[in-house]
Amino acid sequence: MSSTPKALFFLAVLCFSSLSAFAENENPGLFMNYYKDSCPQAEDIIKEQVQLLYKRHKNTAFSWLRNIFHDCFVESCDASLLLDSTRRMLSEKETDRSFGMRNFRYIETIKEALERECPGVVSCSDILVLSARDGIVALGGPYIPLKTGRRDGRKSRADILEQHLPDHNESMSVVLERFANIGIDTSGVVALLGAHSVGRTHCVKLVHRLYPEVDPSLNPDHVEHMLYKCPDAIPDPKAVQYVRNDRGTPMKLDNNYYRNILDNKGLLIVDHQLVTDKRTKPFVKKMAKSQDYFFKEFGRAITILSENNPLTGTKGEIRKQCNLANKLH
């Protein structure tokens, strides 16, 4: 009789272990090579599509990089950014904070290639993250190993964007706090802003530093170029008026950005603040001296960003089309 309680205890432990294992399978989280069995070619297909698109449209790589920031920063890395507006829901793409973002249709190009190989398997959120990774490589940046297994959200987060996304005109304290909320420290913030090494800034975003008076902190030599590119105090948002973020290596993700801002050639207020704030300036100097250090910190920060509160397991869905939730497809 004495063995019965032991047997019952063992059975209880066994059942608990089975339930735990079941729960883990229900919500397995992210891990490397998530699609190795369900769609072995998935990451190669994304890489191939990113490379093909980059050859045809160089600015797609900037878009992939901006996508991961705008999507993953706002509560969850779940491709909510890609959803179109509906009668009941405003798209994140149509908010002021998404001004200048484009090339969303090419995410659909990648999705279609994956659907031909493995229908209904690869999420749009994983496409968004991996296209950013491969876009970074196309721009001469580091290869960053990233986990997969995300699932797609069903709703836009346009109504809470302002609560999460840091703005280029905010104080450095606010910027650092917003990044800290998702686990990115000061060196990571400085590294991620190094993405301003590529792409361009529309005049709408920087004319307040030129008109009615020129910001005295700007390098006078650079001001001449900025005024040439942005001749109107109130530029037309639809006009193609912009300044390259880095005139030296505009298509290359490198540490030239840090040398530029140390020389007072940063276009945005946040760029200027990086070199004047005592919390961030030491990291700016270190990254200006060492591209390896910049790449290491950039890769670490992108990894943290890509793993921000993802939907996994049975949460969310695998969208059939990246701009529409399945119930609307």
NORMO-V694750 format. One record per helix or strand of 2 or more residues. SS is the DSSP state (2 for helix, 1 for strand). FROM is the first residue (numbers start at 1). TO is the last residue. If there is no record, write none. Layout:
SS:FROM:TO + SS:FROM:TO
//
This chain:
2:2:26 + 2:42:56 + 2:60:72 + 2:80:82 + 2:92:94 + 2:96:98 + 2:104:117 + 2:124:138 + 1:151:152 + 2:158:164 + 2:172:180 + 2:186:197 + 1:200:202 + 2:203:205 + 2:207:209 + 2:220:229 + 1:242:244 + 2:256:262 + 2:269:276 + 2:281:289 + 2:291:306 + 2:326:328
//
